[in-house]
Amino acid sequence: MNKTVPELVELFLGGDDIAFAELVGRFQKKIYTLAYQVLGNHLDADEVVQETFVRVYRKREELKDVKYFTSFIIRIATNYAIDLVRKRKGHSDIGDDATGLTGSVQVDLAKRVSTPSEDLDNKRIMEEILRALDELPPRQRMTAILHDIEGYTKAEIAEAFNCPEATVRSNLHIARTKLKKILKQRLKKRD
């Protein structure tokens, strides 16, 4: 029988390592996808996943006071990813498979069957969006990715960042405005 996340957390708090392994299995791909979108490479994304679960294991006593495990784990992963971004001082490489994103952006791009030429155009557009995202400050980048690509609600992001929902709305608005400006400038340079 499949247990719910709160049931697994409760078992984990009681010392059940099998419950922890199941939590890892349920959240590993989500954390990896998020980290890859932020950092742009597999090695760093793997590091975020590993470090996130190490930190969850070490901080398991804090889980007694956690209302939503998903927000707790996303907060740990985003904070570590932001730390890596800061260490790299904003330099990242866009991987060859940058269009392999999940979430609303990719769904919008794939609403119809496309020709190879359209596929190439879509890949170029996604690469431009990812490069533009990379120019944003870490919190704005994470907010835009979590909301616009991963599909989290503003309330869920606020819980993950431990901040008011108004702060999330503000960061999202600023991020979108900056992205629009960056992308317009790049289009002008091409013309």
C-alpha positions in Angstrom: 0.0 0.0 0.0 1.3 3.5 -0.9 1.8 5.8 2.0 1.2 9.5 1.9 4.1 11.9 2.3 3.0 12.9 5.8 2.9 9.2 6.8 6.3 8.6 5.4 7.7 11.7 7.2 6.2 10.4 10.4 7.8 6.9 9.9 11.1 8.6 9.1 10.9 10.6 12.3 10.4 7.4 14.1 13.7 6.0 12.7 12.4 4.2 9.6 15.1 4.4 7.0 13.0 2.6 4.4 10.5 5.5 4.7 13.3 7.9 4.1 14.4 5.9 1.0 10.8 6.2 -0.3 10.8 10.0 0.3 14.1 10.1 -1.7 12.5 8.1 -4.5 9.4 10.4 -4.6 11.3 13.7 -4.6 14.6 13.0 -6.3 13.5 13.6 -9.9 11.7 16.8 -8.9 14.7 18.2 -7.1 17.0 17.2 -9.9 14.8 18.9 -12.6 14.7 22.1 -10.5 18.4 22.1 -9.9 19.2 21.4 -13.6 17.0 24.2 -14.7 18.8 26.6 -12.3 22.3 25.4 -12.8 22.4 24.2 -16.4 24.5 21.1 -15.9 24.1 17.6 -14.7 27.0 17.4 -12.3 25.8 20.4 -10.2 22.2 19.1 -10.4 23.3 15.8 -9.0 25.2 17.5 -6.2 22.1 19.5 -5.3 20.0 16.3 -5.1 22.6 14.5 -3.0 23.2 17.5 -0.6 19.4 18.1 -0.3 18.7 14.6 1.0 21.8 14.6 3.3 20.5 17.9 4.8 17.0 16.5 5.2 18.4 13.4 6.9 20.5 15.6 9.3 17.6 18.0 10.0 15.0 15.4 10.5 14.3 16.7 14.0 13.1 20.0 12.3 10.5 18.0 10.5 8.4 17.8 13.6 7.5 21.4 13.1 7.2 21.3 9.3 3.7 21.7 8.0 4.5 20.8 4.4 7.4 18.5 3.5 7.4 19.5 -0.1 8.0 23.1 0.8 10.7 22.1 3.3 12.6 20.1 0.8 12.2 22.7 -2.0 13.6 25.3 0.4 16.6 23.2 1.1 17.3 22.5 -2.5 16.8 26.1 -3.7 19.0 27.5 -1.0 21.8 25.1 -1.9 21.3 25.7 -5.6 21.5 29.5 -5.0 24.7 28.9 -3.0 26.2 27.1 -5.9 25.2 29.9 -8.3 26.8 32.5 -6.0 30.0 30.4 -5.8 30.1 30.3 -9.6 29.5 34.0 -9.7 26.7 33.6 -12.2 28.6 31.8 -14.9 26.9 28.7 -16.2 26.9 26.7 -19.4 23.7 25.8 -21.1 23.7 22.1 -21.8 23.0 20.5 -25.2 19.7 19.2 -23.9 18.4 22.6 -22.6 15.1 22.0 -24.4 14.5 18.9 -22.3 12.6 21.0 -19.7 9.4 19.8 -18.1 6.6 22.1 -17.1 4.5 24.8 -18.7 7.2 26.3 -21.0 7.9 23.0 -22.7 4.1 22.1 -22.9 3.4 25.5 -24.5 6.2 24.8 -27.1 4.9 21.4 -27.8 1.2 22.0 -28.2 1.3 20.9 -31.8 3.4 18.6 -33.9 6.3 20.6 -35.3 8.6 20.3 -38.3 12.4 19.9 -37.8 12.8 23.6 -38.6 10.3 24.5 -35.9 12.1 22.2 -33.5 15.3 24.0 -34.2 13.7 27.3 -33.7 12.1 26.1 -30.4 15.5 24.9 -29.2 17.0 28.3 -29.9 14.2 30.1 -28.2 14.6 27.9 -25.1 18.3 28.4 -25.0 17.7 32.2 -25.2 15.2 32.0 -22.3 17.7 30.0 -20.2 20.5 32.4 -20.9 18.3 35.3 -20.0 17.2 33.5 -16.8 20.9 33.0 -15.9 21.3 36.8 -15.9 18.7 37.3 -13.1 19.6 37.4 -9.4 19.3 34.0 -7.8 15.9 34.6 -5.9 14.3 36.1 -9.0 15.6 33.2 -11.1 14.3 30.6 -8.7 10.9 32.3 -8.4 10.5 32.4 -12.1 11.6 28.8 -12.6 9.4 27.5 -9.7 6.3 29.4 -10.9 6.5 29.6 -14.7 8.4 26.4 -15.5 7.7 24.0 -12.6 4.1 25.2 -12.0 4.3 25.9 -8.2 1.7 28.3 -6.9 2.8 31.6 -5.3 1.7 30.3 -1.9 3.8 27.2 -2.3 6.9 29.3 -3.3 6.3 31.6 -0.3 6.2 28.6 2.0 9.4 27.2 0.4 11.2 30.6 0.7 9.7 31.3 4.1 8.6 34.8 3.0 5.2 36.6 2.4 3.3 35.8 -0.8 3.6 39.5 -1.7 7.4 39.0 -1.9 7.0 36.1 -4.3 4.6 38.2 -6.5 7.1 41.1 -6.5 10.0 38.8 -7.4 8.0 37.2 -10.1 7.0 40.5 -11.6 10.5 41.9 -11.5 11.9 38.7 -13.0 9.4 38.7 -15.9 10.1 42.4 -16.5 13.8 41.8 -16.6 13.5 38.8 -18.8 11.3 40.7 -21.3 13.9 43.5 -21.4 16.9 41.1 -21.8 15.1 39.2 -24.6 14.1 42.4 -26.4 17.7 43.6 -26.3 18.9 40.3 -27.8 16.3 40.4 -30.5 17.4 44.0 -31.4 21.0 42.9 -31.6 20.1 40.2 -34.1 18.2 42.5 -36.4 
